[in-house]
Amino acid sequence: MKKEETGLNLRFGIICSLYWILWVASTVFLVPILRQKGMGDGQIGFLLSVRSLAAIGFSPVIASFLDRHSFCFLIYYFASNCRIIRLMIAADSSGV
């Protein structure tokens, strides 16, 4: 493997690791927050399963779009960060 490929693989691994760390950090508090909002276990399970299925279904569509329009990556990055900030605000406002 060339030195350039090794560097690219290392950067890709770091980006993927950071993505999953942020994903876990943003979803670990969803169940307590939703319970505090008055949802039952069945509703929470359904909501989280729909969320996961939507992520599975829309990921190829979003990836295909971003491959064709690379300038939109900044918009996608901004939207992802807004999601994390929104979850933090929701947790703070609900007193968790």
N, C-alpha and C positions, 0 to 999 in steps of 0.2 A: 504494500500500500504506500502511495506517495505521501510525502509530508503534508501537502495541501489537503489531501483527502482526510488524513488523520485530524488535521485542524478543523476541517468542516464537520467531521463526525463528532468531535469533542464539543464544538459549539452547538450542534444539533442536540446532543445529549443533555447539555446544560439547559437549553431552552425547553426541551421536553420535561426535564426534571422540575424546573421552575413552574411550568404550566400545571403539572399534577400537584405540586405543593400548594399552589394558589387554589386549585380546584378543591382539594380536600379542605383547605382552610375556609373556603367560602361555603361548603356544603355541610360541614360537620355540625353547624349550629341550626340547620334548617328545621329539624324535627322539634327541638325545644321552642324555637320561635313560633312555628306553626301550632304547636300545642297551646302555647300561651295566647295565641289568637283565637283559640276555641275550636280548632279542628280535631276530629277524632282520628284514631289510628288508621282506619280504612281510607279516609279522605287523604291523609298524609301519604299513605302508601300509593294510592292512585295518582296523586299529584307528582310524586317523585318518579313513578314509573313512566308517566306521560312525558315528563321532562327528559328522562333518559332515552326514551324512544324517539323523541323529537331531535335530540342531539345526534342519535345514530342516523336518523333519516335526513337531517339537514346538513350534516358535516360534508358529505360528498358534493352537495349542491354549492355550499359556501366555498369549499376548496376549489371546485371547478371555476367558479366565478372569479375568485382571487387569483387563480393562475392566469386567467385571461386579462384581468384588470389589476395589475400589481399596485397601482396607485391607491386602490381601495383598502389596502392593508392597514393604512393608518386609521381609516374609519372603523374597521373591524377591531383593531387594537384599542381604540378609544371606547368603543361600545363594551368591550370586555372589561375594561377598567371601570367603566360606569356601573356595571353589574356588581362588581366587588364593592365599590363605594356604596351603592344602594343597599346591599345586604348589611354593611357595617352600620349605616344610618338606621336601618330598620331594627337591628339588634339594639342599638343605643336608645332609640325612641321607645322600644317596648320594655326597657328596663332590665334586659338580660345582662 
